[in-house]
Amino acid sequence: MTPTITIHTDTGPLSLPPQTHLDEALHHILSPKSLTPEQVATAVNGTFVPRHARAQHILQDGDAVLCFAPITGG
């Protein structure tokens, strides 16, 4: 059996291989929503992760990942 970690998203738990980076996980998280990683901001465990840091951010078992689109208007 291949080891996995489980992260928590707004659409439910997601199992991923250990050492998965945030940018890799976003493709799994966003595909059902028809969004791209460039269209959302991200936070892990309540801490903002900027786009340029996603490729270096390794997810841990139990992490909570939130993706949210910026709100515009006035």
C-alpha positions in Angstrom: 0.0 0.0 0.0 1.4 3.4 -1.0 1.6 5.8 1.9 -0.5 9.0 1.7 -1.2 12.1 3.7 -4.7 13.6 4.0 -5.3 17.3 3.7 -8.5 19.1 4.4 -10.1 21.4 1.8 -13.4 23.2 1.5 -14.7 20.3 -0.6 -13.6 17.6 1.9 -10.5 15.5 2.6 -8.0 14.8 -0.1 -5.4 12.0 0.0 -2.0 12.8 -1.6 1.4 11.3 -1.7 3.8 12.5 1.0 6.0 15.4 0.1 3.3 17.0 -2.1 3.8 20.7 -2.7 0.9 23.1 -2.5 1.1 23.9 -6.2 0.7 20.2 -7.1 -2.2 19.9 -4.7 -4.0 22.8 -6.3 -4.5 21.0 -9.5 -6.5 18.3 -7.6 -8.4 20.8 -5.5 -9.3 23.2 -8.3 -10.1 20.9 -11.2 -13.8 20.2 -10.2 -14.3 24.0 -9.8 -12.9 24.9 -13.3 -10.5 27.4 -11.7 -6.8 27.8 -12.3 -4.1 28.3 -9.6 -3.6 31.8 -10.9 -7.2 32.7 -10.1 -7.1 32.0 -6.4 -5.3 33.0 -3.2 -4.2 30.2 -0.9 -3.8 29.7 2.8 -2.5 26.6 4.7 -3.6 26.3 8.3 -4.9 29.9 8.3 -1.6 31.4 7.0 -1.5 33.0 3.5 0.9 31.3 1.0 1.8 33.6 -1.9 1.8 32.2 -5.4 5.6 32.4 -5.6 6.0 30.2 -2.5 3.6 27.4 -3.4 6.2 25.3 -5.2 8.3 25.2 -2.0 5.5 24.7 0.5 5.4 21.0 1.3 2.0 19.9 2.7 1.8 17.8 5.9 -0.8 15.3 7.0 -3.8 17.1 8.5 -3.1 20.5 6.9 -6.1 22.6 6.1 -5.8 24.2 2.6 -8.2 27.0 1.6 -8.4 28.5 -1.9 -10.4 31.7 -2.4 -10.9 34.0 -5.3 -10.3 37.7 -4.6 -13.4 39.8 -4.3 -13.6 42.8 -6.5 -16.1 45.6 -6.9 -17.1 48.6 -5.0 
